[in-house]
Amino acid sequence: MIPRYSRQEMSSLWSDEARYRRWRDVELAALEGMVEAGLAPREALADCLQRAGDFTAADAAKIEDIERTTKHDVIAFLTFMEERVGPSARWLHLGMTSSDVLDTSLALTLRDALDLILKDLERVMAAVEKRAFEHKHTLQMGRSHGIHAEPITFGHKLAIWYDELRRGRTRLQHARDTIAVGKISGAVGTFAHLPPAVEEHVCRKLGLKPAPASSQVVQRDRHAEFFTALALLGSSIEKFAVEIRHLQRTEVREAEEPFTAGQKGSSAMPHKRNPILSENLTGLARLLRGYAVSAMEDVALWHERDISHSSVERVIGPDATILMDFMLVRFARLMEDLRVYPEQMKKNLDLLGGVVNSQRLLLELARKGMDRQAAYVIVQRNAMKLYEEGTDFRKALLADADLAKMMTPEEISDCFSPGYHTRHMDDVFRRVFGRSE
Protein backbone atom coordinates (compact mmCIF):
# COMPACT_ATOMS: atom_id res chain seq x y z
CA MET A 1 0.00 0.00 0.00
CA ILE A 2 1.22 3.50 -0.79
CA PRO A 3 2.54 5.50 2.19
CA ARG A 4 -0.35 7.98 1.93
CA TYR A 5 -2.79 5.41 3.32
CA SER A 6 -0.40 3.49 5.59
CA ARG A 7 -0.05 3.72 9.34
CA GLN A 8 3.20 2.43 10.80
CA GLU A 9 1.83 -0.03 13.35
CA MET A 10 -0.17 -1.88 10.71
CA SER A 11 2.20 -1.62 7.77
CA SER A 12 5.09 -2.92 9.89
CA LEU A 13 3.26 -6.24 10.21
CA TRP A 14 3.78 -6.69 6.47
CA SER A 15 7.44 -5.71 6.24
CA ASP A 16 9.94 -8.23 4.83
CA GLU A 17 11.64 -8.43 8.18
CA ALA A 18 8.37 -9.20 9.96
CA ARG A 19 7.56 -11.90 7.42
CA TYR A 20 10.89 -13.64 7.93
CA ARG A 21 10.52 -13.44 11.71
CA ARG A 22 7.24 -15.28 11.45
CA TRP A 23 8.73 -17.89 9.14
CA ARG A 24 11.53 -18.35 11.68
CA ASP A 25 9.02 -18.72 14.50
CA VAL A 26 7.05 -21.37 12.61
CA GLU A 27 10.19 -23.32 11.72
CA LEU A 28 11.55 -23.20 15.27
CA ALA A 29 8.19 -24.17 16.77
CA ALA A 30 8.01 -27.10 14.35
CA LEU A 31 11.51 -28.23 15.28
CA GLU A 32 10.58 -27.97 18.94
CA GLY A 33 7.55 -30.16 18.23
CA MET A 34 9.78 -32.67 16.44
CA VAL A 35 12.08 -32.78 19.44
CA GLU A 36 9.12 -33.38 21.75
CA ALA A 37 7.99 -36.19 19.44
CA GLY A 38 11.48 -37.73 19.41
CA LEU A 39 12.03 -36.94 15.74
CA ALA A 40 14.96 -34.53 16.08
CA PRO A 41 17.83 -34.05 18.54
CA ARG A 42 17.42 -31.53 21.32
CA GLU A 43 20.94 -30.23 20.66
CA ALA A 44 19.91 -29.15 17.15
CA LEU A 45 16.97 -27.20 18.57
CA ALA A 46 19.20 -25.45 21.10
CA ASP A 47 21.68 -24.56 18.36
CA CYS A 48 18.94 -23.22 16.05
CA LEU A 49 17.36 -21.20 18.85
CA GLN A 50 20.71 -19.65 19.69
CA ARG A 51 21.74 -18.84 16.13
CA ALA A 52 18.45 -18.04 14.36
CA GLY A 53 18.60 -14.39 15.37
CA ASP A 54 16.53 -11.46 14.17
CA PHE A 55 16.13 -10.07 10.67
CA THR A 56 17.29 -6.71 9.43
CA ALA A 57 16.64 -4.96 6.14
CA ALA A 58 20.08 -6.18 5.03
CA ASP A 59 19.11 -9.77 5.85
CA ALA A 60 15.90 -9.40 3.88
CA ALA A 61 17.84 -8.06 0.92
CA LYS A 62 20.21 -11.03 1.07
CA ILE A 63 17.32 -13.50 1.10
CA GLU A 64 15.81 -11.75 -1.90
CA ASP A 65 19.16 -11.98 -3.65
CA ILE A 66 19.22 -15.75 -3.06
CA GLU A 67 15.66 -15.97 -4.40
CA ARG A 68 16.79 -14.51 -7.71
CA THR A 69 18.60 -17.80 -8.21
CA THR A 70 16.25 -20.25 -6.50
CA LYS A 71 13.06 -18.67 -7.86
CA HIS A 72 11.48 -19.93 -4.61
CA ASP A 73 11.03 -17.72 -1.58
CA VAL A 74 10.95 -20.36 1.14
CA ILE A 75 13.99 -22.19 -0.26
CA ALA A 76 15.81 -18.85 -0.35
CA PHE A 77 14.90 -18.31 3.30
CA LEU A 78 16.05 -21.80 4.29
CA THR A 79 19.30 -21.34 2.37
CA PHE A 80 19.93 -18.16 4.34
CA MET A 81 19.16 -19.96 7.60
CA GLU A 82 21.58 -22.75 6.73
CA GLU A 83 24.31 -20.18 6.22
CA ARG A 84 23.46 -18.45 9.48
CA VAL A 85 22.85 -21.45 11.73
CA GLY A 86 25.20 -24.05 10.30
CA PRO A 87 24.80 -27.86 10.26
CA SER A 88 21.90 -27.92 12.76
CA ALA A 89 19.74 -26.10 10.21
CA ARG A 90 19.26 -29.39 8.36
CA TRP A 91 16.63 -30.22 10.98
CA LEU A 92 14.60 -27.14 10.08
CA HIS A 93 11.70 -27.78 7.71
CA LEU A 94 12.10 -31.55 8.11
CA GLY A 95 9.02 -33.26 6.65
CA MET A 96 7.39 -29.91 5.96
CA THR A 97 6.26 -28.17 2.80
CA SER A 98 6.42 -24.48 1.95
CA SER A 99 2.73 -23.92 2.57
CA ASP A 100 3.13 -25.17 6.13
CA VAL A 101 5.29 -22.13 6.74
CA LEU A 102 3.46 -19.70 4.47
CA ASP A 103 -0.08 -20.44 5.58
CA THR A 104 0.71 -20.68 9.27
CA SER A 105 2.66 -17.42 9.23
CA LEU A 106 -0.06 -15.74 7.16
CA ALA A 107 -2.59 -16.75 9.82
CA LEU A 108 -0.39 -15.07 12.43
CA THR A 109 -0.20 -11.88 10.39
CA LEU A 110 -3.91 -11.70 9.61
CA ARG A 111 -4.78 -12.43 13.23
CA ASP A 112 -2.51 -9.66 14.50
CA ALA A 113 -3.77 -7.26 11.83
CA LEU A 114 -7.33 -7.96 12.86
CA ASP A 115 -6.49 -7.25 16.49
CA LEU A 116 -5.34 -3.78 15.44
CA ILE A 117 -8.46 -3.30 13.34
CA LEU A 118 -10.70 -4.32 16.24
CA LYS A 119 -8.90 -1.79 18.42
CA ASP A 120 -9.53 0.89 15.79
CA LEU A 121 -13.17 -0.10 15.61
CA GLU A 122 -13.60 0.36 19.35
CA ARG A 123 -12.44 3.95 18.92
CA VAL A 124 -14.93 4.49 16.12
CA MET A 125 -17.78 3.03 18.15
CA ALA A 126 -16.89 5.15 21.17
CA ALA A 127 -16.93 8.31 19.02
CA VAL A 128 -20.28 7.44 17.42
CA GLU A 129 -21.80 6.58 20.81
CA LYS A 130 -20.65 9.85 22.35
CA ARG A 131 -22.07 11.93 19.50
CA ALA A 132 -25.30 9.92 19.53
CA PHE A 133 -26.00 10.81 23.16
CA GLU A 134 -24.94 14.39 22.53
CA HIS A 135 -27.63 14.70 19.85
CA LYS A 136 -30.19 12.26 21.19
CA HIS A 137 -32.91 14.93 21.04
CA THR A 138 -31.51 17.08 18.23
CA LEU A 139 -34.35 17.10 15.71
CA GLN A 140 -33.53 16.97 12.05
CA MET A 141 -35.38 16.13 8.87
CA GLY A 142 -35.63 12.45 8.03
CA ARG A 143 -35.50 11.84 4.30
CA SER A 144 -36.52 9.06 1.97
CA HIS A 145 -35.68 9.20 -1.74
CA GLY A 146 -33.75 12.34 -0.74
CA ILE A 147 -37.11 14.04 -0.02
CA HIS A 148 -38.37 15.28 3.35
CA ALA A 149 -40.22 12.49 5.13
CA GLU A 150 -40.72 12.90 8.89
CA PRO A 151 -38.58 14.33 11.70
CA ILE A 152 -35.99 12.13 13.36
CA THR A 153 -33.11 13.01 15.67
CA PHE A 154 -29.47 13.11 14.70
CA GLY A 155 -28.78 10.90 17.70
CA HIS A 156 -31.20 8.31 16.33
CA LYS A 157 -29.28 8.30 13.04
CA LEU A 158 -26.04 7.71 14.93
CA ALA A 159 -27.60 4.97 17.07
CA ILE A 160 -28.39 3.12 13.84
CA TRP A 161 -24.76 3.53 12.79
CA TYR A 162 -23.54 2.20 16.13
CA ASP A 163 -25.74 -0.87 15.86
CA GLU A 164 -24.35 -1.55 12.38
CA LEU A 165 -20.79 -1.14 13.61
CA ARG A 166 -21.49 -3.66 16.36
CA ARG A 167 -22.57 -6.19 13.75
CA GLY A 168 -19.37 -5.43 11.90
CA ARG A 169 -17.39 -6.10 15.05
CA THR A 170 -19.13 -9.45 15.50
CA ARG A 171 -18.24 -10.44 11.94
CA LEU A 172 -14.61 -9.44 12.49
CA GLN A 173 -14.41 -11.43 15.71
CA HIS A 174 -15.79 -14.47 13.94
CA ALA A 175 -13.38 -13.95 11.05
CA ARG A 176 -10.50 -13.78 13.53
CA ASP A 177 -11.49 -17.14 14.92
CA THR A 178 -11.82 -18.55 11.40
CA ILE A 179 -8.48 -17.28 10.12
CA ALA A 180 -6.34 -18.11 13.18
CA VAL A 181 -5.63 -21.62 11.91
CA GLY A 182 -2.29 -23.22 11.09
CA LYS A 183 -1.14 -26.40 9.40
CA ILE A 184 2.02 -28.51 9.52
CA SER A 185 0.58 -31.46 7.63
CA GLY A 186 3.05 -31.77 4.79
CA ALA A 187 2.98 -31.83 1.02
CA VAL A 188 -0.66 -32.80 0.48
CA GLY A 189 -1.87 -32.61 4.05
CA THR A 190 -1.61 -36.28 4.98
CA PHE A 191 0.96 -36.01 7.82
CA ALA A 192 2.98 -38.64 5.94
CA HIS A 193 6.31 -37.29 7.23
CA LEU A 194 5.32 -35.59 10.48
CA PRO A 195 2.66 -36.66 12.99
CA PRO A 196 -0.26 -34.38 13.91
CA ALA A 197 1.37 -33.86 17.30
CA VAL A 198 3.94 -31.55 15.70
CA GLU A 199 1.20 -29.42 14.14
CA GLU A 200 -0.64 -29.30 17.45
CA HIS A 201 2.52 -28.16 19.22
CA VAL A 202 3.20 -25.42 16.67
CA CYS A 203 -0.33 -24.06 16.77
CA ARG A 204 -0.50 -24.17 20.56
CA LYS A 205 2.81 -22.31 20.86
CA LEU A 206 1.83 -19.66 18.31
CA GLY A 207 -1.72 -19.12 19.56
CA LEU A 208 -3.46 -20.77 16.60
CA LYS A 209 -5.74 -23.76 16.15
CA PRO A 210 -4.76 -26.70 13.96
CA ALA A 211 -6.79 -26.99 10.77
CA PRO A 212 -9.04 -30.04 11.35
CA ALA A 213 -8.13 -31.19 7.85
CA SER A 214 -6.00 -29.56 5.19
CA SER A 215 -4.59 -30.26 1.79
CA GLN A 216 -1.25 -28.71 0.94
CA VAL A 217 -2.85 -25.42 1.96
CA VAL A 218 -5.28 -24.10 4.52
CA GLN A 219 -8.59 -23.86 2.68
CA ARG A 220 -9.23 -20.43 1.25
CA ASP A 221 -12.86 -20.05 2.26
CA ARG A 222 -11.35 -18.99 5.59
CA HIS A 223 -9.47 -16.15 3.94
CA ALA A 224 -12.51 -15.20 1.87
CA GLU A 225 -14.50 -14.78 5.09
CA PHE A 226 -11.77 -12.56 6.50
CA PHE A 227 -11.65 -10.22 3.50
CA THR A 228 -15.42 -10.19 3.14
CA ALA A 229 -15.78 -9.10 6.77
CA LEU A 230 -13.39 -6.22 6.03
CA ALA A 231 -15.32 -5.30 2.88
CA LEU A 232 -18.65 -5.27 4.74
CA LEU A 233 -17.25 -3.01 7.43
CA GLY A 234 -15.77 -0.80 4.74
CA SER A 235 -19.17 -0.60 3.07
CA SER A 236 -20.71 0.51 6.36
CA ILE A 237 -18.07 3.21 6.71
CA GLU A 238 -18.87 4.29 3.16
CA LYS A 239 -22.58 4.44 4.01
CA PHE A 240 -21.86 6.78 6.92
CA ALA A 241 -19.47 8.84 4.80
CA VAL A 242 -22.05 9.26 2.03
CA GLU A 243 -24.56 10.51 4.60
CA ILE A 244 -22.06 13.06 5.89
CA ARG A 245 -21.40 14.16 2.31
CA HIS A 246 -25.14 14.71 1.79
CA LEU A 247 -25.52 16.58 5.07
CA GLN A 248 -22.62 18.86 4.12
CA ARG A 249 -24.13 19.88 0.79
CA THR A 250 -24.63 23.64 0.63
CA GLU A 251 -28.41 23.32 0.33
CA VAL A 252 -28.55 21.11 3.46
CA ARG A 253 -25.53 22.02 5.62
CA GLU A 254 -26.69 20.22 8.75
CA ALA A 255 -23.30 18.67 9.50
CA GLU A 256 -19.79 19.24 8.22
CA GLU A 257 -16.39 17.66 8.33
CA PRO A 258 -13.79 19.49 10.43
CA PHE A 259 -12.03 22.22 8.50
CA THR A 260 -8.69 23.00 10.11
CA ALA A 261 -6.62 26.18 10.21
CA GLY A 262 -4.73 26.68 6.98
CA GLN A 263 -6.76 24.09 5.09
CA LYS A 264 -7.71 24.93 1.50
CA GLY A 265 -10.75 23.61 -0.31
CA SER A 266 -9.96 24.53 -3.87
CA SER A 267 -7.04 25.83 -5.89
CA ALA A 268 -9.45 28.11 -7.77
CA MET A 269 -12.30 28.94 -5.34
CA PRO A 270 -11.20 30.16 -1.91
CA HIS A 271 -14.68 29.74 -0.40
CA LYS A 272 -14.83 25.94 -0.82
CA ARG A 273 -15.08 23.53 2.14
CA ASN A 274 -15.38 20.12 0.54
CA PRO A 275 -16.14 16.76 2.24
CA ILE A 276 -12.80 15.33 1.17
CA LEU A 277 -12.44 12.89 4.09
CA SER A 278 -15.80 11.27 3.42
CA GLU A 279 -15.15 11.15 -0.30
CA ASN A 280 -11.82 9.47 0.36
CA LEU A 281 -13.52 6.85 2.54
CA THR A 282 -16.03 6.18 -0.21
CA GLY A 283 -13.22 5.49 -2.67
CA LEU A 284 -11.25 3.24 -0.32
CA ALA A 285 -14.35 1.14 0.41
CA ARG A 286 -14.48 0.29 -3.29
CA LEU A 287 -11.00 -1.18 -3.05
CA LEU A 288 -11.96 -3.34 -0.07
CA ARG A 289 -14.90 -4.80 -1.95
CA GLY A 290 -12.61 -5.59 -4.85
CA TYR A 291 -10.20 -7.39 -2.53
CA ALA A 292 -13.10 -9.46 -1.16
CA VAL A 293 -13.99 -10.58 -4.68
CA SER A 294 -10.34 -11.51 -5.28
CA ALA A 295 -10.31 -13.56 -2.06
CA MET A 296 -13.41 -15.45 -3.16
CA GLU A 297 -11.75 -16.19 -6.49
CA ASP A 298 -8.94 -17.84 -4.49
CA VAL A 299 -11.21 -20.46 -2.95
CA ALA A 300 -11.12 -22.80 -5.97
CA LEU A 301 -7.64 -24.26 -6.43
CA TRP A 302 -6.57 -27.25 -8.54
CA HIS A 303 -6.66 -30.57 -6.66
CA GLU A 304 -4.66 -30.33 -3.43
CA ARG A 305 -3.28 -26.91 -4.34
CA ASP A 306 -1.90 -24.59 -6.94
CA ILE A 307 -0.36 -21.16 -6.42
CA SER A 308 -2.91 -19.00 -8.23
CA HIS A 309 -3.93 -17.64 -4.82
CA SER A 310 -0.39 -16.69 -3.83
CA SER A 311 0.07 -13.65 -6.03
CA VAL A 312 -3.38 -12.38 -5.06
CA GLU A 313 -2.72 -12.65 -1.34
CA ARG A 314 0.63 -10.91 -1.59
CA VAL A 315 -1.36 -7.85 -2.67
CA ILE A 316 -4.69 -8.05 -0.86
CA GLY A 317 -3.29 -9.14 2.51
CA PRO A 318 -1.32 -5.98 3.23
CA ASP A 319 -3.49 -3.66 1.15
CA ALA A 320 -6.84 -4.61 2.70
CA THR A 321 -5.66 -4.58 6.30
CA ILE A 322 -3.65 -1.37 5.92
CA LEU A 323 -6.60 0.35 4.21
CA MET A 324 -9.09 -0.84 6.83
CA ASP A 325 -6.83 0.43 9.59
CA PHE A 326 -6.47 3.79 7.83
CA MET A 327 -10.21 4.10 7.13
CA LEU A 328 -11.23 3.41 10.71
CA VAL A 329 -8.79 5.90 12.21
CA ARG A 330 -9.79 8.52 9.66
CA PHE A 331 -13.49 7.97 10.33
CA ALA A 332 -12.96 8.02 14.11
CA ARG A 333 -11.28 11.42 13.86
CA LEU A 334 -14.01 12.66 11.54
CA MET A 335 -16.72 11.68 14.02
CA GLU A 336 -14.86 13.04 17.00
CA ASP A 337 -14.56 16.45 15.34
CA LEU A 338 -17.72 16.46 13.21
CA ARG A 339 -19.44 19.84 13.19
CA VAL A 340 -23.18 19.58 13.76
CA TYR A 341 -25.56 22.51 13.14
CA PRO A 342 -28.84 22.09 15.07
CA GLU A 343 -30.12 25.51 14.01
CA GLN A 344 -29.74 24.61 10.36
CA MET A 345 -31.51 21.33 11.07
CA LYS A 346 -34.39 23.29 12.59
CA LYS A 347 -34.45 25.62 9.60
CA ASN A 348 -34.71 22.66 7.24
CA LEU A 349 -37.44 21.12 9.38
CA ASP A 350 -39.53 24.24 8.82
CA LEU A 351 -38.71 24.46 5.13
CA LEU A 352 -42.00 22.92 3.98
CA GLY A 353 -44.26 24.60 6.48
CA GLY A 354 -45.09 21.52 8.52
CA VAL A 355 -46.30 19.18 5.78
CA VAL A 356 -43.97 16.55 7.22
CA ASN A 357 -46.60 16.06 9.95
CA SER A 358 -49.11 14.79 7.40
CA GLN A 359 -49.10 11.21 8.71
CA ARG A 360 -50.08 12.37 12.19
CA LEU A 361 -53.17 14.03 10.77
CA LEU A 362 -53.97 11.00 8.65
CA LEU A 363 -53.77 8.66 11.64
CA GLU A 364 -55.76 10.97 13.88
CA LEU A 365 -58.60 11.09 11.36
CA ALA A 366 -58.55 7.30 11.13
CA ARG A 367 -58.75 7.04 14.92
CA LYS A 368 -61.75 9.33 14.87
CA GLY A 369 -63.58 6.95 12.54
CA MET A 370 -62.93 8.39 9.08
CA ASP A 371 -62.18 5.98 6.26
CA ARG A 372 -58.42 5.97 5.64
CA GLN A 373 -58.64 6.78 1.94
CA ALA A 374 -61.04 9.66 2.59
CA ALA A 375 -58.68 10.97 5.27
CA TYR A 376 -55.75 10.65 2.87
CA VAL A 377 -57.56 12.83 0.32
CA ILE A 378 -58.19 15.58 2.85
CA VAL A 379 -54.62 15.68 4.15
CA GLN A 380 -52.99 15.37 0.75
CA ARG A 381 -54.99 18.11 -0.93
CA ASN A 382 -53.98 20.55 1.78
CA ALA A 383 -50.34 19.45 1.62
CA MET A 384 -50.29 19.93 -2.14
CA LYS A 385 -51.35 23.56 -1.71
CA LEU A 386 -47.93 24.26 -0.25
CA TYR A 387 -46.16 22.91 -3.33
CA GLU A 388 -48.53 24.38 -5.89
CA GLU A 389 -49.75 27.62 -4.31
CA GLY A 390 -47.32 28.31 -1.46
CA THR A 391 -50.14 28.11 1.08
CA ASP A 392 -49.11 27.40 4.67
CA PHE A 393 -50.07 23.82 5.53
CA ARG A 394 -51.53 24.56 8.94
CA LYS A 395 -53.57 27.47 7.67
CA ALA A 396 -54.87 25.33 4.84
CA LEU A 397 -55.92 22.62 7.28
CA LEU A 398 -57.67 25.07 9.58
CA ALA A 399 -59.64 26.42 6.61
CA ASP A 400 -60.74 22.98 5.38
CA ALA A 401 -64.46 22.51 6.06
CA ASP A 402 -64.34 18.70 5.81
CA LEU A 403 -61.50 18.52 8.30
CA ALA A 404 -63.30 20.89 10.69
CA LYS A 405 -66.10 18.31 11.01
CA MET A 406 -63.64 15.80 12.48
CA MET A 407 -61.01 17.82 14.36
CA THR A 408 -60.91 21.00 16.41
CA PRO A 409 -58.29 23.70 15.73
CA GLU A 410 -56.51 22.65 18.92
CA GLU A 411 -56.36 19.02 17.82
CA ILE A 412 -54.96 20.08 14.45
CA SER A 413 -52.29 22.22 16.14
CA ASP A 414 -51.35 19.32 18.45
CA CYS A 415 -50.33 17.35 15.36
CA PHE A 416 -47.48 19.82 14.87
CA SER A 417 -45.91 19.20 18.30
CA PRO A 418 -42.14 18.46 17.82
CA GLY A 419 -41.91 16.27 20.92
CA TYR A 420 -44.02 13.62 19.22
CA HIS A 421 -41.06 12.36 17.22
CA THR A 422 -38.64 12.08 20.16
CA ARG A 423 -40.89 10.46 22.74
CA HIS A 424 -39.46 6.95 22.26
CA MET A 425 -35.78 7.83 21.97
CA ASP A 426 -35.09 6.44 25.44
CA ASP A 427 -36.42 3.06 24.29
CA VAL A 428 -34.31 3.12 21.13
CA PHE A 429 -31.17 4.05 23.04
CA ARG A 430 -31.72 1.35 25.67
CA ARG A 431 -32.03 -1.20 22.88
CA VAL A 432 -28.84 -0.06 21.15
CA PHE A 433 -26.59 1.06 24.01
CA GLY A 434 -28.12 -0.68 27.00
CA ARG A 435 -28.81 2.71 28.60
CA SER A 436 -30.76 5.85 27.83
CA GLU A 437 -28.54 8.44 29.52
N, C-alpha and C positions, 0 to 999 in steps of 0.2 A: 504494500500500500504506500502511496506517496506520502511524504512527510506532512503535508498539509492536513491530512486527516488521521494522523497517527499520534497516539499518546505513549510516552515512553514505557510505562509499566506494562501495557499490553503488547506493544511491538517488540519489547525485549524477550517475550516468551517465544517469539518466532525467529530470533537471531540464529545464525549458524552455530555460534558457540553454545547457545541453549539447546539446540537440537542435538549436538554431539554429547552434551552432558547427559541428556536423557538416554541416548543410545548407550552410553557408558553405564548408566545406572541399570538399564535393563540387562545388559550383558553381565555385569557384576552380580546382580540379583540372581540371574540364571545360574551362574557358576556356583554361587552360594547354595542354591537349591540342589545342584548336582553333587556338591560336597555332602550335603545333608542326606542325599539319597545313596551315597557311597559310589558315585560315578566319576568323581574327580578328586585329586589329592588336596588336602587342606592347605598344604604348603603353597600350591599354585594359587589358591584363592588369596592367601596372605600376601603373596608377591604381587598379584594383580591389584589388590586394594592399595598397596603401598605405592605402586608405580603408575597407576592409571592417571592420576592428576586431574587438573582442570584444563579448560580449553580457552585459548586466547584467539584473537583475530588472526594472528600469525599461524596458529595451529590449524584453524579452519582453512586458511589459504593453502596450507601444505596438503591437507586432505583433498581439497579441490584440484590441486595440481596432480595428485596421484590418480584422481578420477578421470583426468583427461586421457590417461593411458588405459585404465581398467574399464572405463565406460560403465561403471557400476558403483553407486555411492556407498553401499554398505561394505563392499569389498575394499574400497579405498579407505574407509574408516578402520576396518580390521587390519589392513596393511600398516596404517599409521600406528595402531595400538601394538602391533607386533614389534615395530621399531622402538616404540617407547618402553614397553614392558619387558621385552625379551622372550626367552623360551617359554615361560609360563603362559604367554598369551595364546599358545596353541589350544589351551583348554577353554578359551573364550569361544562362544558361538558353537560349541560342540553339539551336534545333533539338531541345530536350529536352522531356520531359513530366514531370509532377509525380512520377510513380512512379520515374523515374530518380533523383531526389533522395531520395525517401522510402525506397525499397527499398535503395539503396546505403548510406544513412546508418543504416538499421535494421540492416543487416549489420554495420556498424562497432560499433554499440551491443551487439548480441548477442554478437559476437566478444569484445569487451572484458569483457562481463559473464561470459562463460564462462571467461575467463582468471582472473577473481577466484574463480569457483566452483571451478575446478581447484586453485587455491592453497588454498582452504578444505579441499578434499578431501584434499590431501596432509597437512594437519594432522590430519584425522580418521584417516587411515590410519596415521600415525605413532603416534597415541595408542592405537589398537587393537593395533598390532604390539607396542608396549611392554608393554601389559597382558597380551597373549597369552603373551609370554615369561615375564613375571612369574608367571603361573599355568599354565605349561605342564604341571606335574605336580600341580596342585591338583585332587584328585578331587571330583567332584560327581555327583549323580544325573542320568542321562540319562532323558528322559521322552518317551513317545509317547502320543498321546491325552490328555496331561496326567497319565498314570499312570507310575509308576516302571518303567523298562525295564532298562537296564544302566548301570554307571558309565561316565562320560566324564571329561574334565578341562575345567575352565573355559577353559584356554588353547586347547584344541581347538575349543571353541565360538567363541572369538574368532578363531581361524585361519580358520574358515569365513566369518566376517563379513569378514575382510580380503580373502579371495579374491573375495567378492561385490563389495566396494568396488572392487577392481581391475577387475572387469568393467565396473562403472559408469564408472570413469575412462576405459576404452577407448571406451565408447559416447559419452562426452562429447567425447573427442578427435576421434572421427569426426564427431560433430555439429558441432564447431567448423569442421572442414574443409568440411563440407557447407553451412554457413550463411554462410561468409565469401566471399560471391559478390555482385558488383555488376553493374549494368546501366546503360548510357547508350545505349540502342538506340531511343529515341523512342517515339512514340505507340502503335504496336502492335508494336514490336520489330523493325522491318524495316531500321533504319539509313537510312531514306529521306532524312533531313536532316543526319545526322552519320555519318561513316564509323566502322567498328569501331575504327580506330586511336585515336579519342578515348576510347572505352570502355576500351581496353587501357591507355592512359596513366593514366586516372583510377584504375583498379583497381591498377595497379602502384604508383602514388604512395601510395595509401591502404592498401596491404597486403592487397588482396583479389584474387580471381580473377574474370575476366569470366565471366558466365553463357554457356555454349556456345551456347545459344539461349534467347530470352525472348520473351514477348508484351509487353504493356504493363507486366507485372509479372514479378518473379522468381517462379518457380513455388513454390507453397506446400507442396509435399511436403517441401521443405527445412526450412521452419519447423516442420512437424509432427514431423520427426525430432528437431529441437532440443528441442521441448517434451516429446516422449515420452521422450527421454533423461533430462530433468530429473525427469519423473514416475516413471520406473523407479528412479532413484537415491533419490527421496523415498520410494518404496515399500520400498526396502531399509532406509532409516533407520527407517521405521515398524516394519519387522520386528524390528530390533534393539531399538527402544524398547518394543515389546510384550513382548519377552523380559525386559527389565529390569523392566517392570511386574509380570510374573508372579513374577520372582525376589524382588521386594520385598514381595509379599503376606505378611501376618503369619504365615500357616501355613508359609511357605517361608523367607523372610528370609535368602536366601543372598547377595544383593547389594542395594545401596541407593543411590539418588541422593544426592549431597552435600546435607547439611542445614546451612545456614550459621548463624552466630551471629545471633540476633534474628529468625530466620525463624519464621513461624507456619504451622501446618498446617490449622487450622480455627478459624473464629470462635466455635465452640461447644465444641469438644473439644480442650483443650490438649495432649493426648497425641499427636495425629495427626502423622505424617510421610508425606505423600502423594507419589506419583511424578508430580508435576505437570509436570516437564520432559518426561518420556517421553509423557505424555498429550497435551501440547501438540504434540509432534512427530507423534504419530498424527493429530491433527486437521489440521495443516498439510499432511501428505502427501495428504489427501483433496482439498485444494484443487489441488495440483499435478496430480493425476490428472484433475480436472475441466478444468484448463487444457489438458492434452494432448488431451482430447476436443474442446475448442473449436478447437484448432489443426488437428485432422484435418477438422473441419467446414469449415475455410477452404480446403481443397485445391481443391474444386470451385467455380470461378467461371464466370460467363457469358462465353462466347466468349473474346476476348482479355483481358478483365478486367471486373470490377465492383468496387464498394467494400464488399461485404458483409464482407470480411475486415478492413477498416480499423478499424472500431469494436472488433472483438474484440481485435486486436493492441495497440490503445492500452491495453487493460486487462491482457491476459495477459503482454505483454512485460515491463513493470516488475514486475507482481505475482509472476510465476513466478520471475524471477531474484532479486528481493529476498528472497522467501521461501526459495529454495534456499540462498542465502547465509546467511540467518539460521539455518536448520535445521542446516546443517553446522557453523557456529561453536558453536551451542548443543550439538550432539551431541559435538563435540570436547571441550568443557569438561566435559560429563557424563562422558565416558570417562576423561578425565585425572584426575578427582576421584571416580570411582566407588568406593564402599565395597564391599569384597568380604569375606565372612565364611567362611573355610575351615572353622572349627570347626562352624558351623551346617551347612555342606555335609556334613561328616562325620556329624553327628547325623542328617541326613536320609538319608544312605546306609545307616545302621544301623536306620532306622525299621521296616523290614519283616524284620528278623532274617536277612538274607542271601538271601532268595528271589530277589534280582536276579541271583544267580549260577546260576540254573536252567539256562541254556543250556550252561554249561560242563559241568555234570553230564550233560546230555543228549548232548553231543558225545563226552564221554569214554566213555560206555556204548556209543555207536555204534562208536567206535574199538576197543573191546574185543570187538566182534562181536555185540552185541545188536541185534535189529531196532529200527529207529528208533521205530516206533509203540509197541512194548512199553516202550522206554526212556522215551518221553514219558509213558506212564501212571504209571510209577514216580515220576518226578520231579514230575509235576503233583499226584499225590495227596498227596505230602508237603508241597508248597508250599501246597496248599489247607488243610492243617491249621492253618497260621498264621492264615489269614483266618477260618476257621470255629471253631477251638478255641483259638487263641492259642498253639499249640505252636511252640517254637523250630525253625526249619527244619533246622538242622544236627543237632540232637538227633533229630528225626524221621527224618532220613536214616540216621543211625547205628543207629537201632533197626529199620530196614526189612530184613527177612530176605532179600527178593529182591535188594535192592541189595547186601547183604553177600556174595552169591555172586559178584558181579562186581567189587567194589571194596573195598579195605582202608580202615580208618578214616583212615589217613594220606592215601590218595589222595582220599578225600572232603574232608578238611580242606584239601588243596592247591587244591581248586576254589574256595576262599574267599580266595585270596591276592590282595590289592589291586593288586599290581604287574602282574598279568596285563593289565589294561586300559590301562596306560600304556606298555607295552613298545615300541610302534611310534610313539610321539609324535615321535621324532627324524625318522622317515621322513616323517610328515605335515608337520612344520615345514619340512623341506628342500624338499618339494614346493611349499609355499605361499610361504615367505620366502626360499628359496634358501640357508638355513642352519639349523642346529639349535640353535645357542647364540648 
